Amino acid sequence: HSFNLFLRDLPERDCNVFVRRYYHVDSIEEIAKRYGISKANVFKILSRTRQKLKEFLGKEGFAL
């Protein structure tokens, strides 16, 4: 599955943060505590990862 390839290519922490937020629906605060990072850093990781996902999906032929 293409999405699994996308996740596998992410740095481990970025992948974990993304999955915790959008699959497990953890709050930003919960994620920050879990990984010992600031809430601002969680927002940055999620923003970068969403941008990477957008680029990945474009390359896979999905119209966005």
N, C-alpha and C positions, 0 to 999 in steps of 0.2 A: 504494500500500500504506500502510495506516494507520501502521505502525511507522516508515516513512520520514518521514512527516509529523511524528511525535513527535521524531525525531532532528533534523530540519531546524529545528525551533523552539527547540532548545536553544542556549545560548551555545556558540560553537565549541570552546572548551577543554573544557567539560563533556561535549560530544558525543564529542570525541576520547578523553577519559579513559574514558568509558563503553564505547566501542567497543574500545579497547585492552584493557580488562579482560575484557569478556564475549564479544567476538568473536575477538580475537587471543590471549586468555587470558594477557596479560602480568601479571607480578607487580606488587604495589603498589609495590615498590622500583623496578622498571623504569620504571613510569609516572612516579613522582616524579622520577627522574633525567631522563627524556625531557622533561618539562615544567618542570623547575627549581622544583618545589614540594615541600613536606614530605609525608611519608607520611600524616600526620594530615590534611592538606588533601585528599589523594587520597581518604581514607576519607569525609571530609565531602562531597566532590563526588559520590561514588558513592551515598552515603546519600540526599542530596537528589534525585539523578537517579532513583533507584529509587522514591522517594516520588512524584515527578512522573509516572513511568511508571504507577504504580498508579492515580493519579488519572486519567490519560489513558485507561487501559484501562477504568476504570469508566464514564467518559463515553462510550466507544465501545460500551458494552453488554456487556463481558466481566465475568462473575461471578468475583470473587476470593475 
